[in-house]
Amino acid sequence: MNRMMIAAPKSGSGKTALVCGLLRLFQQEGLKTAAFKCGPDYIDPMFHSRVLGTASCNLDSFFLEPEKLQNLFWRKAAQAEAVVAEGVMGYFDGIGISGRASSWDVARILKLPVILAVDGRGAGLSLVAEIKGFLEYRPADFSGELKPIAGVILNRTSPAMGQMLKEPIEKELGIPFLGAVPPLPWLDLKSRHLGLVLPEEIPGLEEQTRRLAMVLKENLDLERLFAVTEAGESAFDGGLPEGGREDFCLAVARDEAFSFYYRENLELLEEQGARILPFSPLRDSEIPQGAQGVLLGGGYPEVYARELSANESMRESIRRKALCGMPMAAECGGYLYLLKELEGTDGRFYPMVGLWEGAGVREKGLRHFGYVTVRAGQNSPYL
């Protein structure tokens, strides 16, 4: 098996594009490939899944202690020949200055060789100094334990500049230079307030990833990449949870407005006896027949506020079931949908389910970004 993490010094370095290109390339080379994403990110795994045709998996060392994280990883990676994990933010960026829940922390726990993807725009020899810093630095909470970086890829860098920097990177830093990926004006992965736009919103994404795979094949030393990321067999015993029983029917909102779910959580619910009934608050007239509970995940309801509001029968169906005592769990965009009103991206306010008073109002920037730990004031079915 070849397994690797693609990490970077900071967000916006092109990790997602590089990972999607590698996934497409490995798939074209005939390798059974698995994809992962570090940290709490719903959108990047959608891109991985769109490329591979199989689901990606989140790896989060804040939510899972090391043994459970290892078990999750090997359950999903056990049959793969090539495994690519995409890092989150900058390599060491996690909780505070501890490095916990960072790409570095996940790589350390899973013993993943790290390929550092460095954005070379507007720099030359200074990139060598930047790489040296990442090789030598480690967060104080893990002093004495340094996760080695297995290789470097220069992104958005001309091949000529890459060849010039190859010698100092390899001779002075002692780390393999794996190639330089040139700037690609036709590669267009736009962002919005919670991350990249969704894959289905990008015209020609399939063709873009195919072209990207060709560029990577031409500009990366794949033989050397495989050499530095090759690993032996895992200690995973192959055991999987028993399934098959269905004790409970759970309606889960799944459409363009509600698409932020961790697949692992839905699988856990199924292992515990839930039968998942997908439904669309945008298009269906009511929640599915036979549902005994409703899960409303996150997403972009503000983008589809007018359409959600226009579906009055669905709004009434959810409100009526909730008032009659049906268990409901809603988070992020799902919770906004249950309020009285929601401000759409057009600046207008639209009626929503109305289970609670209040309106969802857009702000100019993020109020908070990162993990939050809360304590419940009293016991409930969820806390």
N, C-alpha and C positions, 0 to 999 in steps of 0.2 A: 504493500500500500504506500502511496505517496500522500502525505497529509501536510497541510501548510496553513498558516494564517497570513492574510494580506493586511498589514497594518500601515499606519502613516503617522507623520509628525502632528497632523492636525486634520480637522474636518475640511472638506472641500478639496482634498488632494486627489480625488478621482478613484477612491477605493472601489466604489460600487461598479463603475464602468470597467475597471480592470478585472474585478472578480467575475463579472458577467462575461467578459471576453474570454477569460481563462476557462470558465465553465463550458462555454460554447466550444472552445478549441479542444478541450479534453474529450468532450462528447463526440466531436467530429473525428478525433483520433481513435475512437472505439473504446474509450475507457468508461467503465461504470462509475459515475461521479455523484458525490453527495455535497451539499452546500449547507453552510451554517452562517449565523450572524451573531456577533457578540452584542450583548446588552439589550436594553428594552427598545426594540425597533420593529415596527410592524411593516414598514414599506420596503426596505431593502430585501427582506426575504421574498416579497412578491416578485421582485425582479429576478431573483435566483430561480424561483419556481417557474416563471414565464420562460426562462431560457432552457431549463432542464426538463420541464414537463413533469417534475416531481416536487413535492413540498420541501422547502427549506426548514431549518430548525434554529431556534434561538438558544444561545448559550449565555447564561447570566449567573455570575458568581455572587451577586447580591441576593438573589432569590433562592439559590441552591447552594448548599454546602458542598465541599469538594467531591465527596464520594458520590453524591447524587448527580452532580454535574458530569463526572466521569461516566457514570452509568448511562445517563441520557445520551452523551456523545457516542458511546460505543454501540448503544442500541441502534442509533441512526446511521452509524458509519461502518458497521461491522462487515457489510457485504460490498463496500465500495472499493474501487481500485485507486481513485483519486478523490481526495477530500480537500475542499477549500472553505476556510472560515474567513469571513470578512470582519475586520476589527471595527471598533466604535470610536469615534472622535480621534483624538491623538493617542498614541501608543500607551502612555502612562495615565491618561485621563480617566479617573474614576471618582471615588468619593473623597473629597478634600485632597489632602496631600499624602494619603496613605497608599494610593495606587490600587486599593481594593475595588473590585468590579470593573477594572480596566481591561483593555485588550491584553496587556502584559500579564495581568493576573490570571485571565482565562488560559492564555498560552502556557503559563507556568504550571497551572493545575493539570492541564491536559497534555503537557509535554509536546506542544506543537511547534515545529520549526517556524520561525517568523521571517517573512519576506517584507522588508521595509520599502514601501512605495513612497518615494520622495518627489514632491512637485518641484520641478526644476525651473519653472517660469521665473525670469528676471534674476537668475543667479548662475554662477559658474563654479569656481573653485570653492566658494563659500559652502556649497553643498557638502563637500567633504568634511568640513568642520561640523556641520549640522549632524551628519551621520555619526561622526565620532562621539558627539554628545550623547546620542541615543545608545551607542554601544557601551558607554562607560557609566551612565547614570542609572540609579535605581532608587525607588522610594525608600524613605527611612524605615518604614514599618517592616520592610522585608530585607533589612541590611544583611549583607553576607550572601544573599541569594540572587544571582544575576542571570536572567534568562537570555541566552545568546541569540543574536539575530543571524539567521542563516544565509541571508543574501540581500542584495539591494537592487531595486528597479527604479530608474529615473523616469518619472511620468511627465508628459508634456515637455519633453526635452528632445532636441534634434539628435539624430544618431551621431552626427559629427561631434557635438558637445559630449555625448555619452562616451565616445571613444577617447576623447581627450581626458575625461575624468576617470576612466577605467583604471589607469595605472596608479594614480594616488589612492584610489579607493582600495585597490587590492594590495598594493605594496605597503602603504602607510597604515592602513586600517586592518589589513589581513582578513578581508571579508569578500566573498565572491560578488562580482558585478555581473548581473544577469541580463542587462540590456537597457535600452532607452526607448520609450514609446513616444513618438512625435506628437505634437499638437494635432488634433483632429477636429477641424471646424464643423464637420458634418455630424459629429457626435453631440446629441442635444438631450441631456437629462436635466430638465428644469426643476427648480425647487419651489415649494411654497412654505407656509409657516410651520408645518410639522415635519418637513423633510422633502424628499423628492415628490414630484407629482406621481400619480399612480401609473403603472405600466400601460394600462389600456388607454391612457390619455396621450401617449406619445406616438404619433404617426410613424409607421415604418420601423418600429423597434426591432422586429425580427431581422430585417435587413441590416440595421445598424450593428447589431451584435455579430452577425455573420462577417461583415466587413471588419469589425474590430478584431475578431478571431484571426482573420488573415493578417492584419497588421501585427498582432502579437506573435504569430508564427514566424513572420519575417524579421522581427526585431528583437526577440528574446532568445536566449540560449536555453532552449527547452531541455536539452540533454543534461546540462548542468543544473537546471532547476530541479529536475527529477532526482539528480544525484544528491542534492543537499536536503531534499525533503523526503527521501525514502525512509521508511520505518518498518520495523518488524511487526510480527503478529501482536494483536492486543491480548490482554488477559480476560477479555469479556467471554463469559461462558455461553453466550447465545440465548440465555433464558429470557423470555418475554412474558409480560403479564397475561394471565388468562382472561379471555374476553367471552363474548357470546351472550351474556345475559342482558336482558333489557327490562329494567324495573320501572323506568320513568321516562316520559316523553318530554323533551326540552326543545322548545321553539327558539331558534337562534337567528337573529336578523343578519342576513348576508346579502348585500347588494353594493352598488356604488357608494351609497351614503354610509354604510356600516360594514367595514371590512377589516377593522383592526382587531385581530384575535391572535393569541399564541396557540398554534396548532397543538402544542403539548398539553395545554389546559383542556382543550376539547377532547383529546385522546384520553386524558385522565378521567374526564366525566364519563366517556364511553366505557372505560375499564370498570368504572364504579356502577355501571348498569344503566346509563342514560342512553336513550335513543335520540339522536340529533335530528330535528326537523327544521331545515333551513326555510326561511321565508323572507320576503322583500317588503319592507314598509313603503317602498316606492311604488310597487306594482300590484301586490296582492290586496285583496279587499278585506281580509281579516287574518288573524293568526291561525296557524294550521289546526284543523280538527284533531282532537285527541291530545293536544298539548296540555301539560300539567304545570308548566312553568315557562318563563320567557327570559332570554338573555339578550340584552341590547348592548353590543360592544361599541367601541369607538369608531371614528371615521371622519367623514367630512359632511355632516348634515347641513352645515351652513352653506355649502356649495349647492345643495339640492333642497334648500328650505322651501322654495315655492312648490316644488313637486310633492314634497312630504306633506305640506299643508293641504294641497289640493286633494290628497287621498283621505277624505274625511271618514270613510267607512273603516279604514285601518286604524286611524287615530281613536275612533270611538270604540273599536273592538278591544284595543289595548287598555283604554281607560276603564271600560266596563269590567273586563277581567280582573284588573288590578283592584278595583273597588270591591269586587266580590271575593277577594282574598287570594287570588292566584299569585304564587311566589314570582317575584321579578327581581332581576339584578341588572343594573344599568351602570355603565361607566363612561366617562368622557362624553363623546358625541351622543351616546345612547341616553345619558342623563339629560343632556340638553334637549333631546327630543321629548322627554317627559314633562318639561316645563310648560308654562302657559304660552310663551312666545319665544321665537328665536330670530335673531338678526341675520339675514342672509348676506352673501357677499355683495349683493347689490345695494346694501344699506337699508333695505326695507325690513319691517318686522312681520313675521308670519305666525299664525296660530299653530300651536303644536298640540300634543296630547292633553295638556292641562291637568296632569295629575298633581302638580304642585304649582303654587303661585311663583311668579318671577319670570325673568327673561334672560336668555343667553345673549350677551352683548360682546361684540368684537372689540378688541383693544389693538393698539398699534404694534405692540411687540409681546413677546413671551413674558408672562409674569414670573414663571419659575421653570427651570430646566434641570432635571436630575431626579434622584430618588427622594421619596418622602416616607418617613416612618410615623405612623399615627397610633394612638391608643384609644380604644373605644370607651366612651363614658359609661356604657352599660352593655350587657350581653345582648346579642342578637343572633339570628340564624347564620350570619356571615362573619361576625367579629366577636 
